[in-house]
Amino acid sequence: MHNRQISKSAFKAKALEYFRQIASSGESVIVTDHGKPALEVRPYRDTARQPLDVLRGSLIRYEHPTDPVAVDFWTAAQ
């Protein structure tokens, strides 16, 4: 995918047109300020995950959850 570079002033003059092109093509546009890349305008991609998916795999399995906790655990946590 090739990213086009557009000056800040050119982008400002035709922003809605560029938004439509970006939405339809899926390609991003680099907006430059004095010839240097300043920001990237790209289509939105929903990467949201379910709250429980974030936690999935983070829990340690306890074989005997009612056993007393080892003293080493508490000293290591300090």
C-alpha positions as CSV (number, residue, x, y, z in Angstrom):
1,M,0.0,0.0,0.0
2,H,1.5,3.4,-1.0
3,N,0.9,6.3,1.2
4,R,0.4,9.7,-0.5
5,Q,2.0,12.8,0.9
6,I,0.0,16.0,0.8
7,S,1.0,19.4,2.1
8,K,-0.9,20.8,5.0
9,S,-2.2,23.7,3.0
10,A,-3.4,21.4,0.1
11,F,-5.1,19.1,2.7
12,K,-6.8,22.1,4.4
13,A,-8.3,23.3,1.0
14,K,-9.7,19.8,0.1
15,A,-10.1,18.0,3.4
16,L,-13.5,16.6,2.7
17,E,-12.4,15.3,-0.7
18,Y,-9.4,13.5,0.9
19,F,-11.6,12.1,3.6
20,R,-13.9,10.5,1.0
21,Q,-10.9,9.1,-1.0
22,I,-9.4,7.7,2.2
23,A,-12.7,6.1,3.2
24,S,-13.3,4.5,-0.2
25,S,-9.7,3.4,-1.0
26,G,-8.7,2.3,2.5
27,E,-5.3,3.9,2.0
28,S,-3.8,6.5,4.3
29,V,-2.5,9.9,3.5
30,I,0.5,11.6,5.1
31,V,0.0,15.3,5.7
32,T,3.3,17.2,5.6
33,D,4.4,20.5,7.3
34,H,7.3,22.2,5.5
35,G,8.0,19.0,3.7
36,K,8.2,16.8,6.8
37,P,5.6,14.3,7.7
38,A,3.4,15.7,10.5
39,L,0.4,13.4,10.7
40,E,-1.3,10.4,9.1
41,V,-4.9,10.3,8.2
42,R,-6.2,6.7,7.8
43,P,-9.5,4.8,7.9
44,Y,-10.8,3.9,11.3
45,R,-10.4,0.2,12.2
46,D,-12.3,-1.1,15.1
47,T,-9.9,-3.1,17.3
48,A,-12.0,-3.1,20.4
49,R,-12.1,-6.3,22.4
50,Q,-14.6,-7.6,24.9
51,P,-13.6,-6.8,28.5
52,L,-13.1,-10.4,29.4
53,D,-11.0,-11.1,26.3
54,V,-8.4,-8.6,27.7
55,L,-8.2,-10.7,30.9
56,R,-8.2,-14.1,29.2
57,G,-5.1,-16.1,30.1
58,S,-4.0,-13.8,32.9
59,L,-5.3,-15.9,35.8
60,I,-3.1,-18.5,37.4
61,R,-4.7,-21.8,38.2
62,Y,-4.8,-22.6,41.9
63,E,-4.8,-26.3,42.6
64,H,-5.7,-25.9,46.3
65,P,-7.2,-22.4,46.8
66,T,-8.1,-23.0,50.4
67,D,-4.5,-23.8,51.5
68,P,-2.6,-21.1,53.4
69,V,-0.4,-18.7,51.3
70,A,3.3,-19.3,51.6
71,V,5.3,-16.7,53.6
72,D,7.7,-16.2,50.6
73,F,4.8,-14.9,48.6
74,W,4.1,-12.0,51.0
75,T,7.8,-11.0,51.3
76,A,8.2,-11.0,47.5
77,A,5.2,-8.7,47.1
78,Q,6.8,-6.0,49.3
